[in-house]
Amino acid sequence: MNILFLSLSRFDDVNVRGIYSDLMREFISRGSDVYIASPTERRFGKPTHLVKSDHCQILKIRTLNIRKTSVVEKGIGILLLERQFDRAIRKYWGDVRFDLVLYATPPITFNRVIENVRKRCGCRSYLMLKDIFPQNAVDLGMMRKGGLLHRMFRSKEKRLYEISDKIGCMSPANCEYVLTHNPSVDPSKVEVCPNAIMPIEVPEVSMEERNQLLSKLGIPTDKTLFIYGGNLGKPQGLDFLLRVVEANEKMEDSFIIIVGSGTEYPKMARWFEAHSPRNSKLLSALPKTNYDQLVHACDVGLIFLDPRFTIPNFPSRLLSYLENSMPVLLATDSSTDIGRIAESAGFGMWCRNGDLNLFLKNMDRLTNDPDEATSMGKKGNQFLLNVYTVDRIADYILK
């Protein structure tokens, strides 16, 4: 089977761990040939080029900068993606007969690419819905509902749903949202297809190795460590995280680690510089291997989402916490079901983003009851193995 995957992720090596690369390796292990189309932004100074390996080809398509750039360049860059991808795929893979075209949101601007591949190859199409745009931009006040941009992107969103044979959503709440707000979508084409990874056996680390790592990063070794890792952007509603950091200054046994990058990182860096908290540490993005080591050295994973969201986001950072058998504390909007799933499965505790008293109460509970924290972590790891593995996701898609 020939599978074409359209992605905005930066693919250089399919063997690097991640929700999409893990899935591609699963397809390859089942005998498929995988063709990945992904951007190489102009900041890297490389032309469109092809990277080949066994049963995998990665087409790096030169684009404008679409990450960590001005709003204007990002907007123009996203609008140009469709034409750039379509042209490159026809040039490099015009003679390849694809059996499946697979794609994830963002973006929602691959419609022409998908339609042309389907028309040429007669193949099936599968949408992995990771982001409901443009409504997420409306929720955050970045786009006016009913405005010209909103109407344009909403039209593209509807067309994307129309041309997709299947729509895989991250959770039941996502399925419900899509069907409620898009009555023209056939319910039979919508299914739960969550974020997933290819789990590994997390290596045992001695207490001495753990303490050496933490000391090197300026992190205490004798406190319960709460870690927030990943994107530091508007969708995460990080003003509340800073309130938690500030309140945690009064605690003696808990320490908060924030590691990542994004549009809100400079704001957080300024806050840390101005307040010099003794019970928290802000780190810029770490290499994947180093980040995994740090997560393994911590005790509790943190997830934050902006309380204004009306769409049910489901952050993929949950997976690394579960892989490391960590309980999870969540502060999100009320639309997502990630908190309900965590509590019903017994691996996490939830509160609405903004409820500082309840969040601190949950922190205190896990700090002072390590047995409960360990039990929750084990339940989370088992839930990962039962639900969030790429072999299951590959079954959904190939079916």
C-alpha positions, 0 to 999 in steps of 0.5 A: 500500500502507498500512503501519502501523508501531508503534514506541517510537522518538520519531518527530517527523520521518520525514526525520531519519536513523535505522534506522526513519525511513530504512526508512519513507522507502524505503517512501514512495519506492516509493509506499506510505503510511506510518502511524507510531504512536509515544509522546509521554511525559507529560514533554513535556506534549502530548496525543495528536495527529497529524502529517501530511506527504506519504504519511506520518502520525505518531500521537503517543500520550500515554504515561507516561514510559518512558525515563529514569524510575523502574523503577516508572513505566517498568514500568507505562508499558510495560504500558499501551502496548498499551491506549493504542496500540490505543485511539488507532489505532482513534480516528484510523485506524479507517477506514484499511485497512492492508496490512501491520502492521510492528513492532519489539521492544522492546516485546513488549506490542503483541499486542492492537494487532497482532491487532485490526489484522489482524482488521479489515484482514486484513493481514500482520504482520512483526516486526523482532526487535531485542531478545529480552525477557525473556531479556535482563533475566534475563541482566543479573540484572534479572529472575528466571527462572521468576518471575511477571514472567518468566512473564508476559512470556515468555507475551507473547513466545511469543504475539508470535511466534505472531501474526507472519507473518514474524520478521526477525532481525538476524543468523543467530545471532538466527535460530538462537536464536529457533528453538532456544528456541521450537520451536513457531515455524515455521522458514519464518517466520524470516529474517535482516533486519538493521539497515540505513540509507539510506547517504549520501555522507559529505562530505569534511572538510579537516584544518583543519576536523577539527582545529577540531572536535576542538580545540573539544571538547578532543580532541587532533588528533595521536593515533589516535582511538577512539570509543564512541558511543550508549547508556551502559546496563547492556547495554553492560557498560561496566565493561570500557570503564573498564578500557580507559580506565584502561589506555590512560593508559599509551599515547602515541598513542591517545585514547578518546572516549565520547559518549552518554547512559543509565543508566550515564552518571552512574557514568562521569561520576563516574569521569572526575571522580575520575580525570581521565584525560589520554587519554580524553574523556567527552561527553554526548549530542550532536545527531545532526549534531554526533555524525556530524561527530565520528564522521567525525573519528575513526579507529576505532569501539568496540562493547561488550556485557555478557559475561553475555548469552546472547542474540545482540545486534547493536548498530545503532551499527555502521552509523555506523562502517561508513558512515564507513569506520572499522574496528571493535573489539568486546568482547562476549559469546560468544553474538552473532555480530557479532564473527565477522561483522566478522572474517570480512568483514575490517572489525573485530577481536573479543575477549570482554568482559573480555579486556583484554590482547587488546583492548589488543593490537588497539588497538595494532595499529590505532594502529601500522598505519594502512594496515591500519586504512584497508583494514579501513575500506574493507571495512566500508563496502563490506559496508554497501553490500552488506548493510545498506541499507534498500532490501534490507530493504524487499525482504525485508519487502514480499516 
